[in-house]
């Protein structure tokens, strides 16, 4: 039996978060799921039925979190040791909303988590193209294609996500007993969980099943020796448990090449 953990799940009504919740509860961990819309409470509570862990659902607007202190008060209320950011405006609505949630609120929760000694892991769900510089394992052609397609279409979302990813990486380095893990999938699909490509991947495009993203998030939270790192992922042919073990054992970090690495 895994030791009991308390997980704060930010953005609990999202598709990945709803797939992740039962995986965590099945481990006898407790989950506090933060959602914005009270109409979703009943649906979410069903995810906790018959599970070993306890699910609590709190209605809070992440858009209203405008300081580290506000984020810290929610962390102090929930008392998690793991935090998962699966929230976001997803580029929907005005650009200001994307910056408010995906960049600013995320950064407040990151800094508040690092400032809370009992929090030891923070998993951020980002995306594979969230980079400032071309990694050495991408060709120039792949990099240019990424700049000219994904980034142009998702410019504001990209700017918000890459800023938060940088904050997680830099803040995570401030504590030796803290892992800021940035999990970076490709185009999300509704396919079932399956095998994966994980780590430094020599392509910038591809699909990632949301169920696999959820499964990898749970496995990374479960991995005892995981370190502060960026981990790119796509659907692939490696067993997810073996992939996580390899990446953790080898200390793979896809943030390599970034100015703050």
Secondary structure, DSSP 8 states (H G I E B T S, - for coil): -----EEEEETTTSHHHHHHHHHHHTTT-EEEEEES-GGGHHHHHHTTTT-SS-EEEEE--GGG--SHHHHHHHHHHH--SEEEE----TT-S-HHHHIIIIIIIHHHHHHHHHT-TT--EEEEEEETT--SS--TTS-HHHHHHHHHTHHHHTHHHHHHHHHHHHHHHHHHTT-TT-EEEEEEESEEE------EEEES-S-S--EEEHHHHHHHHHHHHH-TT--SEEEEEEE-SB-HHHHHHHHHHHT--TTTTSTT-
